[in-house]
């Protein structure tokens, strides 16, 4: 429910009503963290197009260690 609300706020800010159905989204950008005690591995930034041509930034955080990695949604915002 929280993700839907965050996306709704972002689309309202962009004056859009939904994400576009186009498959022509930009390739994700991956930025890796230096080794750290928080187990943060990387942030993945994805641009999705809204139905009015605006961009929505979706940020994912990757955490983990040698036993496995987990990805979580960090933020959805107007790009």
C-alpha positions as CSV (number, residue, x, y, z in Angstrom):
1,X,0.0,0.0,0.0
2,X,2.8,2.4,0.8
3,X,4.4,1.9,-2.6
4,X,1.1,2.7,-4.3
5,X,0.8,5.9,-2.2
6,X,4.3,7.0,-3.0
7,X,3.8,6.4,-6.7
8,X,0.5,8.3,-6.6
9,X,2.1,11.3,-4.9
10,X,4.9,11.3,-7.5
11,X,2.5,11.1,-10.4
12,X,0.4,13.9,-9.0
13,X,3.6,16.0,-8.7
14,X,4.3,15.3,-12.3
15,X,0.7,15.9,-13.4
16,X,0.5,12.4,-14.8
17,X,-2.0,9.7,-14.2
18,X,0.0,6.5,-14.6
19,X,3.2,5.0,-15.8
20,X,3.6,4.5,-19.5
21,X,3.3,1.1,-21.0
22,X,6.2,1.6,-23.3
23,X,9.0,-0.9,-23.2
24,X,11.6,1.8,-24.2
25,X,12.8,2.7,-20.7
26,X,16.3,3.7,-20.0
27,X,18.8,1.1,-18.8
28,X,19.2,1.0,-15.0
29,X,22.3,2.6,-13.4
30,X,24.1,0.7,-10.7
31,X,26.4,2.4,-8.2
32,X,28.4,0.3,-5.8
33,X,29.3,1.2,-2.3
34,X,32.8,0.7,-0.8
35,X,32.9,-2.2,1.7
36,X,31.1,-1.1,4.9
37,X,29.6,-2.4,8.2
38,X,26.0,-1.7,7.1
39,X,26.1,-4.5,4.4
40,X,25.0,-1.9,1.7
41,X,26.2,-3.3,-1.6
42,X,24.7,-1.0,-4.3
43,X,22.0,1.4,-5.3
44,X,20.1,0.8,-8.5
45,X,18.5,3.8,-10.2
46,X,15.8,3.2,-12.8
47,X,13.9,5.8,-14.9
48,X,10.3,4.9,-15.8
49,X,8.3,7.1,-18.1
50,X,4.9,8.5,-17.0
51,X,2.0,8.7,-19.4
52,X,2.6,12.4,-20.0
53,X,6.3,11.9,-20.9
54,X,7.8,12.9,-17.5
55,X,10.3,10.6,-15.8
56,X,9.9,8.8,-12.5
57,X,13.0,7.8,-10.6
58,X,12.8,4.4,-8.9
59,X,15.7,3.7,-6.5
60,X,16.5,0.2,-5.2
61,X,19.0,-0.6,-2.4
62,X,20.9,-3.9,-2.4
63,X,22.1,-5.2,0.9
64,X,23.9,-8.5,1.6
65,X,27.0,-10.5,2.3
66,X,28.6,-13.7,1.2
67,X,25.4,-15.6,2.2
68,X,23.0,-13.7,-0.1
69,X,21.7,-10.4,-1.2
70,X,18.4,-8.7,-0.8
71,X,16.9,-5.8,-2.8
72,X,14.4,-3.3,-1.4
73,X,12.6,-0.2,-2.8
74,X,14.3,2.9,-1.4
75,X,12.4,5.7,-3.1
76,X,10.1,6.7,-5.9
77,X,10.3,10.4,-7.0
78,X,10.0,12.8,-9.8
79,X,13.2,12.8,-11.9
